Structure formats: structure tokens, C-alpha cells
């Protein structure tokens, strides 16, 4: 037993083997007993590292999530016996936990409604209750800001500070499961014929996933992160949070901080000069001269979202148009573009970048419908005069009105 108390590596190897067996379908008393000592002495750090190793095994995400669910169920008692972190209410993690408490209240309020729809016989009464349920699920959509701040602010900083960070991809995948389930539920509740059994099944999935994220945040990820990330980086995360917003809670009050002293999640070699340092220095763009401030005004007033990555697949820049479609934060600057996407879509990113590098493609277009708008998303390879690959840009544009144009317009309104 002492080898598991004092030897992190031995515990991790034992827990890793248990997980691999669970993913392969094994689950019996003998298997659990074989790894019981490691289970009894595990730490949050052990589990984060085990999941990191499992992700590196390239196990299909569906199988990986199922195996991890079984593993955490087996380890539940040991995990729950460990104390949660204690932080100030306006600490980045304290704010996330305050949002979790509000989410728990809303989930608890939904449970009686979820039960009642199984007992109602009259169609009119059922429809009334389903409308109430629909409004509750719509309200859960406000928790998107919580997930978005994690994905776009917290994850990039944690990646830099903690090398075994790939558990984040699994958590992001569960975020997406929640988003998909909410959408399907809302669509189902608007249908002319409602399948109550199917609604119950989806509600069960939604509750399970949302409670699972709370548990994994507060008992596993946050205890590791609080020791891995420095105080000044938590403060910087706070200051980036206001732009993305909060779920169910008032805007927290943070300490004032000089913007010039703020820390970035990632950095690049070379001089870093801001508009104040450059002043009225003119930058020669070959086809014109502008100050850095003028160049930024130009880029931010284009009717498109622009994001640039370099030849090493690291995010270099994104514009800040008035109306943004996709969430961006300064924390992603320098981040690997693969880590900026949910695990299930990373292969699409890698295939496209490979085609750009190999000169098989110079551009690619996609289009989606989002919140009643038609969004065109285009990717363009960047090459120097010699044809060498220098990265790519993503250009996203709302073309809803453009698609409706007909005839000509030659006069100003």
C-alpha cells in the first residue's frame, strides 16, 4: 500500500491501466480490487494526468468519455472525500463556482417539472407544463457564458502552465454535448407531437452532463489549476472576463490593473511595441503608409471577423469588429490553433492546414446558419512572394442581407 501513498507514478500507472481496461469493456469486482489501493489514495492531479495520457492514446472521444464516466463513478467516494479549494469570491475560480451554485438552483427547480410531465393526462395541461419546461431550458442557455470563459480564457492559460492539459479537450467535448442536447430539447418541445419519453431521456442526459461538469471542475480541475497558475495570471483572466460576460451573477468587482503590466497566455520572440510606444510612426505597407493605430482602426471596421495564424499554427491576431459571431479573447494569442477547437472538429482543421501547406488548396469556404443569420466562413492560405506557406486567415461574414440583393443600386439613400 505504501507504494501508492508515496509514489505518484505508481498510482498514475495503476489508475491508467484501470481506465484502459474500463474503456475496453472490462468491469468486475476483481478488476477494481486489483487497483483499490491506487483508488483509495488518488489525488486530483493523478486523474488530470491519467486523462491526459488517455487522450494521447487517440481513443475515440465517445469511448473515452464513457470510460472516464465509469472510472469516476468507481472513484467517486475518494474524490468527494477531498476538500474543495477555497478562494475569494472575486477570484476567477470563485466566480465560476458562484455561477455553479446558481446553475444548481435552476436545475433543482426543473426537476419537479420534469417529473410532472409524466403524470399529466390532459393535452392542454401537458402543453402548458411543456412551455414552462421550455422556458427553463432556454434559461440554461445563459450558462453558455460560463463555458465560453473557460474555453477562451481559462483553457489557454492552463495549457501554458500545466503540460498535462489534454483533459481540457474532454471537458470541452462535454460542453458541446450540453449545447447539442439543449438545442435538440428545444426543437423537440416545439414539435406538434411531443414524445414525453424522449424528452425525459434527453433531460436525463442534460442533467447528467451539467452536474458532471460541476463535479469535475470543483473536485478535479480547479484544485490542480489553483496550484499551477500564478496569481497575476488569475488576475489577467478576470480582466478578460468582462467582455464575455457572466452567467446568473452580477459583474464581479476586480482590482484595478495597469494594462501594460498584464501577462499574456503565450508570447512570441521579438520586440513588442504598442500604439503608445510607436506614436505617429508610419508603417510602410508598400501600397500606403499608416500608423499602427490607423491600421487597427481599419481592420476593426471591416465588416468581417478576421483571425490569423502563422506557419507554426499559432494564433497571431484577431480583429474586433462591432458585431462578433464567434467568441475570441486575448488569451488565445500564441495558442495552438488545434487547441482552439473542440476535439471532434480538430481533424477538419488539420486536414485544411495540411492542404494549404502542400499547396493543394489556397482557400476553402463553409457556411452555417446561426441565430437566424447566414454566416459565411472562409479560409485563405498566406504565402510570401516565393510561395512559401506563412499561415492562414479565417474570414467570417454575416451575408444574410447580401444574399437578398437583387438588381442594382447606384444612388445613395
N, C-alpha and C positions, 0 to 999 in steps of 0.2 A: 504493500500500500504506500510506503514512504516514497517510492519512485514517482508516484503520481502527485504527491504533495509537494515535492521539491523539484521535480523535473518537468518544466513546461513542455519540452519537446516530446517527452514520452506520453504526456496527456494528449497533446495535439495529435500525435500519430495514432493513438488508440481511438480517439473520437473521430478522426478522419476515416479510419477503417470501418468503424461502426456506420458512418454516413454512407460510405460506398456500398456496404452490404445492404443498407436500407433502400438505396436507390435501385439496386439490382433485384429488389423484391423480397429479401430475407427479413423476417421479423418474428422472433420467437424468444422465449424466456432464456434459453441458453445463450443466445447472442448478446442479450442485454447484460446477463450476469458476467459474461466474459469481459465486458467493458465497464462494469459497475463502478470500480474504483475511480476510473477517469471521470465518469459522470458525476460522482459524488464530490469531486474536487475541482471541477471545471471552473473557469473564470470567463467573463465576457470577452476578454482578449483571445482566449482559446477558440471560442466559437467564431469570432470575426476572422481569425486566421484559417480555421477549418473551411469556412465558406469560401474564402479567397482561393484556397487550394482546389476546392471542388469546381469553382468557375474555371480555373485554369485547366481542368480535365476536359473542358469543352463538352460537358454533358448537356443535352437538350434542356432548355430552360424549363419546360413543363415538367420533365422528370426531376430536374434539380429542385424545383420548388416543392414538389410532392415529397421528395426525400427529406428535405430540410424541415418540412412541417412535421413529419414523423419523428425526426431527430429531436426537435424542440419539444415535442409532446413528451417524449421519454425523459428529457432533461428538465421539464417544467418545474418540478419541485425544487431542484437545486438552484435553478436560475432565480426563482421567486424568493428564495431564502436570502438572497444578497440584496443589500441596501441600494436604493436608487441614489443618484448623485444629488447633492444639494447645491444650488446656485441661486444667485439673486434673481428676483422676478424679471429684471430687465436684461439679464444675460441672454444671449442668443438662444441657448438651450432652454432657459427658463421661460422664454416667450413661447417656444414650441410646446413645452409641457403645459403651459396655461391654455393654449389652443386645444391640446388633447383633452383637458378637463371639460372644456366647452363641448367638444365633439361627443364625449361620453354622455353628457346630459341629453344631447339631441338623439343619440342612438337609443338611450333608455326610454325617451319619450315616444319613440317609434314602435317599441316592442308591443305595447297593448294594441296598437292599431294593426300591426302585422298579425296578431292573434285573432282580432275581431273579424277580419275579413273571411275567416274560415267558418264563422258561426252565423253570418248573416244570410238569410234566405231570400229576402225581397230584393229584386234587382235594383230598384231605386235607392234603397238604403245602402246596398253594396257600392253603387256608383258614387254616392256621397262620401262614403268612407275611403274609397279609392282616390277621390280627388284630394282628400286630406293627406293621404299617404303620398300622393304625387308632390304636393307642396313641401312635404317634409324631405323628400328625396332631392327636390330642387334646392332646398336649403343646404343640404350636404354638399352641393356643388361649390359653396363658398369655401370649403376646406381645400379647394384646389390651390389657394394661395400658400397654404402650409406646405403642400407637396412641392410647389414650384420654388419656394425659397430654399428648400432642401436641395433640389436638383440643380438649381442655377447658382446658388451661393455657397451653401454648406458643403456639398459634394466636392467642388473644385478645391477648396481649402483642405479638406480632409485627405484628398488624393495626394496633395503635395506633402503633407505632414506625416502620413501613415502609409508606408509602402504596400501593406497587405490590405488594399482598399476595395477589392473587387466584389465584396459583399454588397456594395452600393448598387451594382447592376441588378442584383436580385431584388433589392428593395424598390428600385425604380420600376422593375417589371410588375411588382405587386401594385404600385401606384397606378400603372396603366390598366391592370386588371380591374381596379376600383373604378377608374374612369369609364371603361367599357361597360361594366355592369350597370353603372348609373345610367348611361345612355340607353342601354337595352331596356332597363326597367321603365324609364320614362316613355320610351316608344311603346312598350307593351301596355302601359297604363292608359295610353291614348287610343288603343285599338278598340274597334267596335265590339269585338268579343274578347273578353279578358279571361285568360287561363289562370285561375287563382293558384293552382298547384305550382305552375311555372313561376308565378310571382313569388310564392313562398320560397321556392328553390333559389331564385336569384337574390332575394333578401337575405337568405342564409349565407350565400357567397359574399354578399356585400358586408354584412356584419362581421363575418369571419375575417375578411381581409383588412377591414378598418381597425378592428381590435388587435389583429396580429401586428400591424404596423406600429400601433401604440406600444405594444409589449416589446417589440424588437428595438424600437427607438430607446425606450427608457431603461430597459434592463440589459441591453447588449451594446448598441451603437454609441449612445451618449456616454456611458462610463468609459469607453475606450477613447472617445473623442476628447473628453474633458482633460485627459492627461496628454494627449498627442498634440493638441493645438494650443498655441500660446495665447495669452490674454489679449495682446494687441490685435491678433487676427480675429478673435471673437468680436472685438470692438469694431473692426472693419466690417465684419459680416452684418453687424447691427446697422451700420450706416448705409449699407447697400439694400437693406430690407425694406425701407420706407417706399421705394419706388414700386416694389412688387406687391406690397400690401399685406394685411393680416387677416386671419380667419376668426371671426366672432369676438375679437377683443379690441379695445381701443388702441390707438397707436402708442407704443411704449415711449417713455422718455429716456433718451440716451445722453451720455456725457458728450459735451462738445469736443470736437477733434479737428485739428488742422488738416485740411485735405492733402497738403503736400507731404505730410508725415505718414499717410496711410499706407498699409502694406498690401501688395498685390499677391494673389494666389500663386502666380507664376511670373517669371521675369525673363528678359532677353538680354544678351550681351550688347554693349554699345551705349552711347550717350542717350539719355532720356531727357529731352528738352520740352517743356510745356509752353503754351502760348505766352505766358507772362515772361518767361526767360527769353523767348525769341523776339517778343515785342513786334516791331514793324519790319522785321527781317523778311525779305521777299524770297520765296521759294521758286526756283525756276522749273516749271513743268514742261519746258520745251515749247509748248504752244501757248504759254502765258505765264504771268508772274502773279503770285498771290501770297499773302501772309498765311500762316498756319490757321489763324482764326478765321480768315475768309474761306479757306479750303474746308474747314469743318462746317461752317455755315452752309456752304454749297452742298456738301454731302448729306447733311441733316435735313435739307429742304427738298431733296429729290423725292418724288412720290413713290419710293420703293424702300424696302429694308435691304441693306447690304451687309453681308458678313464675309470676311476674307480669312482664308487660312493660307499658310505658307507651304513651301515644298516639303517641310517636315511634318505636315498635318497638324500644325498647332495654330490655334485661333489667334489672329493678329489684330483684327479690327471688326467693329460693327458700328453701323450708323445709328442715329437716334431720331428717326422720323417722328412726327407728331402722333400719328396713329400706328402703333406697332401690332403686328399679328402674332409674333412668337416672342416669348419671354427671353430676354437677354440680361445679363448682369456683368459688371466689370470683372467678376471673379473668373469668368471663362477665358479672359485674355491669357494666352500662353498654354491653355489646356489642350490636350489631345482631342481632336475633333471626334474621334471614336467614342470618347467618354462623354461627349455632349449629346449622345443619342441613346434611347432605350436599347437594351441588349438585343431585342428581337429585330431591330432595324439596322444594326451595325453592319451586317453583311452587305446591305444595299450601298451604304456609304463607302465601304472598302472596295466594292466592285466598281463603283463610279470613279473613285480616285485612281484605281489601277488602270482603268480605261483611259483616263486623262494622261497618266504618266507614260503609258505605252503609245500615246498618240493615236489610239483607236477612236477616240471621241474628242471633240472640242467643246461640246455643250450637251446638256440634257435638260428636258423640261418635264415638270409634273404639275398637276393641278388638283386642288381639293375644294370642297365646299365646307365652310366653317362659319357657324353662327349666321347663316343666311347669306354669306358673302362668297364670291367665287375668287379663289386665290391662286394665282399663277406663281410657281416656284421654279426658277431657272438656275442652272449651274453652268459656269463658264471656266474653262481651263485658262490659266495665266501662263504665258510663255514670253521669254525675253527675245531679243532680235535674232539670236542664234537658234531659237526654237526650243531652248531648254525649259523644262517644266518648273514653274515658280510658285505653284499653288493654284487655288481656285477661288471664285467668289460665288456666293449664293445671293440671288436677287429675287425678292418676293414682292409681289404687287397685287393689290386688290383691283381686279379687272371687271368687277360686276357691272359698272356703268359703261365701261369701254365696250363690252360685248353687246350692249344695246344700241350702239351708234349706228346710224343709217344716213345715207345721203351725204351732204356736205354742210359745213358751217364756215362761212368766210367773214362774218361780221361779229364784232364784239357785242356782248349783251349790254 
